Amino acid sequence: MVEVNGSYDGMSGRRALVTGAAGGIGGAIVEVLSASGVAVAAVDRDVDGPADEGRWFGKVVAHRADVSDPDQVEEVVDAVERDLGPIDYLVNCAGILRPGEVLGMSDEDWLDTIRVNATGVFLVSRAVVRRMVPRRSGAVVTIGSNAAGTARVNMAAYAASKAAVTAFTRCLGLEVARYGIRCNVVAPGSTDTPMVTALWTGGDAERVSIDGSLESFRTGIPLGRLARPADVANAVHFLLSDQAAHVTMHDLTVDGGAALGH
Ligand SMILES: NC(=O)c1ccc[n+]([C@@H]2O[C@H](COP(=O)([O-])OP(=O)(O)OC[C@H]3O[C@@H](n4cnc5c(N)ncnc54)[C@H](O)[C@@H]3O)[C@@H](O)[C@H]2O)c1
């Protein structure tokens, strides 16, 4: 169970679709929403369906889908609306990280990164927001990254994909503002999830992230710790809620100050 910093009025009984729900941040988002009484469709390429629903508590249905496959996306969004009802909230959280320098990067790593992180957000957002428009309500949060706005060694493909979805989500927010649909971005910095811990080679890797490293041009994390998945989930929770009713096209960085306020 993640730390849930309160609940927001008006969320109970609503329905959310969260992609990347089997991951560290996605899992925390499912739990935070579920604790607010939201029925959640947990979508991930790494879930097997109902057998997996025990991972989460509350009203959660699990759907296996690859967000970068247009047919699977249409099928899963249809199934969620049929089984759960109209989707009020979409969280685009599925993502991959293939670190590496540009000069040695394979075509495959570049294309896969763009396909999942950028095209995936486009496909799921298009499918869900098309259904929100006639209902004239809905909120979308896309998980970007502080790497979208700050150059990082070994992160070119990932940063480019996150810059793309940040711009995409803002433009979508502009197009659908007239229907009362809000679209925002949450941009985490280093967060304690498998995506980051999988990269740790030495025992002091967490310390290096926090302290920074001149060699890799990283300034460290001024607040002195990695983000916990709940830190990111709580920001998503607020932006989806009616308490953020006048917030759209915003990019909220949750990185303990690592990008120095950018
Ligand atoms: N952990 C960090 O430091 C960090 C920092 C900035 C941004 N982010 C972003 O946060 C999001 C969540 O990352 P995380 O740290 O929880 O990583 P994670 O690896 O724990 O979770 C990512 C999830 O996305 C799923 N996924 C990947 N490709 C998919 C596809 N094609 N279709 C459906 N599901 C797919 C994976 O199965 C996994 O469950 C990602 O978008 C990531 O880029 C993470």
The ligand as an SDF file (V2000), in Angstrom:
LIG
                    3D

 44 48  0  0  0  0  0  0  0  0999 V2000
   11.5430    5.5970  -12.6230 N   0  0  0  0  0  0  0  0  0  0  0  0
   11.9820    6.7840  -12.9920 C   0  0  0  0  0  0  0  0  0  0  0  0
   13.0040    7.2790  -12.5040 O   0  0  0  0  0  0  0  0  0  0  0  0
   11.2280    7.5960  -13.9970 C   0  0  0  0  0  0  0  0  0  0  0  0
   11.6190    8.9290  -14.1930 C   0  0  0  0  0  0  0  0  0  0  0  0
   10.9400    9.7040  -15.1180 C   0  0  0  0  0  0  0  0  0  0  0  0
    9.8670    9.1670  -15.8190 C   0  0  0  0  0  0  0  0  0  0  0  0
    9.4990    7.8700  -15.6120 N   0  0  0  0  0  0  0  0  0  0  0  0
    8.3850    7.3520  -16.3960 C   0  0  0  0  0  0  0  0  0  0  0  0
    7.4030    6.8340  -15.5340 O   0  0  0  0  0  0  0  0  0  0  0  0
    6.6660    5.8140  -16.2170 C   0  0  0  0  0  0  0  0  0  0  0  0
    6.6170    4.5830  -15.3450 C   0  0  0  0  0  0  0  0  0  0  0  0
    7.9260    4.0990  -15.1690 O   0  0  0  0  0  0  0  0  0  0  0  0
    8.3770    3.1860  -13.9300 P   0  0  0  0  0  0  0  0  0  0  0  0
    9.5320    3.8430  -13.3300 O   0  0  0  0  0  0  0  0  0  0  0  0
    7.2120    2.8280  -13.1160 O   0  0  0  0  0  0  0  0  0  0  0  0
    8.9530    1.9410  -14.7370 O   0  0  0  0  0  0  0  0  0  0  0  0
    8.5600    0.4080  -14.6990 P   0  0  0  0  0  0  0  0  0  0  0  0
    9.5140   -0.2490  -15.6250 O   0  0  0  0  0  0  0  0  0  0  0  0
    8.4460   -0.0670  -13.2900 O   0  0  0  0  0  0  0  0  0  0  0  0
    7.0900    0.3950  -15.3420 O   0  0  0  0  0  0  0  0  0  0  0  0
    6.8310    0.5830  -16.7000 C   0  0  0  0  0  0  0  0  0  0  0  0
    5.6200   -0.2880  -17.0470 C   0  0  0  0  0  0  0  0  0  0  0  0
    5.2610   -0.0210  -18.4220 O   0  0  0  0  0  0  0  0  0  0  0  0
    4.9190   -1.2750  -19.0150 C   0  0  0  0  0  0  0  0  0  0  0  0
    5.0950   -1.1930  -20.4580 N   0  0  0  0  0  0  0  0  0  0  0  0
    6.2540   -0.9890  -21.1300 C   0  0  0  0  0  0  0  0  0  0  0  0
    6.0100   -1.0200  -22.4530 N   0  0  0  0  0  0  0  0  0  0  0  0
    4.6850   -1.2350  -22.6190 C   0  0  0  0  0  0  0  0  0  0  0  0
    3.8430   -1.3850  -23.7480 C   0  0  0  0  0  0  0  0  0  0  0  0
    4.3300   -1.3110  -25.0020 N   0  0  0  0  0  0  0  0  0  0  0  0
    2.5280   -1.5820  -23.5370 N   0  0  0  0  0  0  0  0  0  0  0  0
    2.0170   -1.6650  -22.2830 C   0  0  0  0  0  0  0  0  0  0  0  0
    2.7720   -1.5650  -21.1770 N   0  0  0  0  0  0  0  0  0  0  0  0
    4.0910   -1.3470  -21.3400 C   0  0  0  0  0  0  0  0  0  0  0  0
    5.8800   -2.2780  -18.3830 C   0  0  0  0  0  0  0  0  0  0  0  0
    5.4090   -3.6080  -18.5300 O   0  0  0  0  0  0  0  0  0  0  0  0
    5.9370   -1.7890  -16.9470 C   0  0  0  0  0  0  0  0  0  0  0  0
    4.9610   -2.4440  -16.1460 O   0  0  0  0  0  0  0  0  0  0  0  0
    7.3740    5.6100  -17.5580 C   0  0  0  0  0  0  0  0  0  0  0  0
    6.6950    6.3170  -18.5630 O   0  0  0  0  0  0  0  0  0  0  0  0
    8.7360    6.2090  -17.3080 C   0  0  0  0  0  0  0  0  0  0  0  0
    9.3430    6.6270  -18.5000 O   0  0  0  0  0  0  0  0  0  0  0  0
   10.1490    7.0710  -14.7140 C   0  0  0  0  0  0  0  0  0  0  0  0
  1  2  1  0
  2  3  2  0
  2  4  1  0
  4  5  1  0
  4 44  2  0
  5  6  2  0
  6  7  1  0
  7  8  2  0
  8  9  1  0
  8 44  1  0
  9 10  1  0
  9 42  1  0
 10 11  1  0
 11 12  1  0
 11 40  1  0
 12 13  1  0
 13 14  1  0
 14 15  2  0
 14 16  1  0
 14 17  1  0
 17 18  1  0
 18 19  2  0
 18 20  1  0
 18 21  1  0
 21 22  1  0
 22 23  1  0
 23 24  1  0
 23 38  1  0
 24 25  1  0
 25 26  1  0
 25 36  1  0
 26 27  1  0
 26 35  1  0
 27 28  2  0
 28 29  1  0
 29 30  1  0
 29 35  2  0
 30 31  1  0
 30 32  2  0
 32 33  1  0
 33 34  2  0
 34 35  1  0
 36 37  1  0
 36 38  1  0
 38 39  1  0
 40 41  1  0
 40 42  1  0
 42 43  1  0
M  CHG  2   8   1  16  -1
M  END
$$$$
